């Protein structure tokens, strides 16, 4: 049996693309193929409903190998990634105790957010006491004005410990451009500070100190191609500015770390990271980086190919996290973590599900760690390098995203570079416009957030929860801004504000479903209306049906209804809608579920409120709140 070869597909006749298209066209029954089946992404390119072998023709992506330039399939020949957890180091002793604890629970990358008030050698020694630095990646974030002091203290500490510096991995999060995006403030000489940091940390060859925090763009609602395109321009800003000062290109490139977000667009996110490595490798190669040591990873002209490796840390998105039905956040972050892991990131942070409304507790942090450990220990995602390779769909997505991102990168470069684009506000404008478009899509349910704008938990209350805010290191938005800032509002923020407004009023409106007529239509529209109105925190009362609208209205009044929703079929609204309005007689808000053909006639008869799939859910509920919560 071991030598036998089963026939799997050879017994079946091959089917050409033309034959598939003939079948698809027949099944569409005259409907437009482009409108029905071709998806135009937010990034601006089209995605076909199916891909075949011939769609790989002309793509060079399938020629790439893991660990080899241009690193499309990964910068290493395995898929091991580091499990990172964030620690707010308000008290160095407490932060140290927490670090030692979680290092025993599967974490192998620590990210300390360091307070600057007591940044001394003793502070660093206390923070790192008992932590074997060569065995764990150590990452540090502090206020941008203190990064040089922090770098000097770390170098001194590691020297005192007599560690082999070639075994030390980590980063210092110097990113003044990110500070400009968040606070609108520019401080100090960015390029000189970056140069000094590189000089100080030459003693730590594998420490990255120039950061590209594109995760900020992701959390502001940027589209995938925007996040990648601006990230490339961001990284190139460091390269261009520092090489002009005489710093070797290879040295600069090896000090840059990219921190990306991961949105819920599963396949596009996998493609994004593959495209990112490819494009960055080519950008670095254009500087002809000279190899600074004897290495066998050199290009045909002796250029350093190691410098072209993109170091990627990824974080699950905060943009789509929700306060209500918060455990759904676990589903979002899990699929996002899967995208990052399959795409071959170097390290990964899963955002705890409760971060929206509180400082994550021990329980939520344990769940976040275990989400990654499940992918490693049970799903074995770390055992296969780039499993997406050769996928007709993902290879095409990779090229499409790369093309779109490259156009954005070139646009920023043509405008004078990333720094100039920040100063003139073009980056902020583009991202804020995308964020606004996505907020509008959420308001209209074109982008779904389960538990918030679709299928809310009817009985859930906030229980005192409110959106959390603030920075661990104490940084805040500047009073006076040098540049425009990003709007960092989460996608669910306006729905949450609406629902919290309902709770704060002390009055929870009751919405009564007056179901009558066609059984299938009345049930479907009642379910739709319950979900629609519960998004504002209203109490919804569904029913099995009534013989007359008068009986339904009287039942609604007996239940103390503030809203009566007529649920029936379009044809039957001509019979039921006006009598139902008259029976309500102003005692409650009257709503018709659907968009019947005779809507204009019903409006002329005095019916003002209709809810249907084309409604702007958020704006409609805001109007209802204004009337009902007086």
Number of C-alpha atoms within 10 A of each C-alpha: 5 4 5 6 7 8 8 7 8 8 7 8 7 9 8 10 14 9 11 12 12 12 11 13 14 11 10 13 9 8 12 11 15 12 9 10 15 14 14 13 12 14 16 13 13 14 16 12 12 12 15 12 11 9 13 17 9 8 11 10 20 16 10 16 19 19 17 17 23 23 25 30 28 27 25 16 14 15 23 19 20 20 24 27 23 17 18 19 22 18 14 23 17 14 20 21 16 14 25 16 12 17 17 9 12 16 21 18 25 22 22 24 21 27 21 19 8 13 16 13 16 13 18 19 17 17 21 21 16 12 15 13 19 16 12 19 22 21 20 21 22 21 19 17 14 15 22 19 15 23 21 14 19 21 17 14 17 18 13 9 11 9 14 12 18 12 14 20 19 22 24 26 24 29 20 25 21 22 21 23 23 22 20 21 20 18 11 10 9 16 15 13 17 23 19 12 23 25 13 16 21 14 15 22 17 17 24 25 25 25 22 27 26 25 24 23 30 26 27 27 30 27 21 24 26 26 25 29 26 27 26 25 27 26 24 22 19 25 23 16 18 20 16 11 11 9 16 18 24 24 21 25 26 21 25 26 24 22 21 28 26 30 28 19 13 15 17 23 25 26 27 28 29 29 28 25 25 25 24 24 23 15 17 24 21 12 17 18 23 19 21 12 7 8 11 11 15 17 16 8 8 14 20 25 25 23 26 27 26 26 19 21 21 25 23 29 26 27 25 20 29 27 25 25 17 18 16 17 24 20 14 20 27 20 18 25 28 19 25 31 26 22 25 28 26 20 21 26 25 26 26 27 27 21 21 24 18 14 15 16 12 10 11 18 21 16 16 24 22 18 21 26 18 13 17 18 12 9 11 13 22 17 13 14 22 23 14 18 20 15 15 17 22 20 22 19 23 23 19 22 27 24 17 18 27 22 15 21 24 16 17 23 19 11 14 12 20 26 19 15 20 22 18 14 16 16 23 22 17 15 22 20 16 18 26 18 15 20 22 18 15 23 22 19 18 15 15 17 20 17 23 28 25 18 18 21 16 17 10 12 14 15 7 8 13 15 14 12 11 9 10 18 17 12 14 12 16 13 9 9 13 14 17 20 22 24 19 17 17 21 28 22 19 17 25 23 14 19 23 19 17 19 19 11 12 9 13 16 23 22 27 29 30 30 26 24 21 15 14 10 17 23 22 14 23 25 16 19 25 22 22 25 24 26 23 29 28 24 18 22 17 16 14 12 20 15 10 15 25 18 14 24 27 14 15 23 16 9 13 15 23 19 26 25 29 29 31 27 24 17 13 14 24 16 12 19 21 18 15 24 25 15 16 21 12 9 15 21 20 24 23 26 25 23 16 18 12 12 18 12 13 19 13 9 12 12 19 13 15 18 20 16 14 11 16 17 23 22 16 17 19 17 10 17 19 9 10 18 14 7
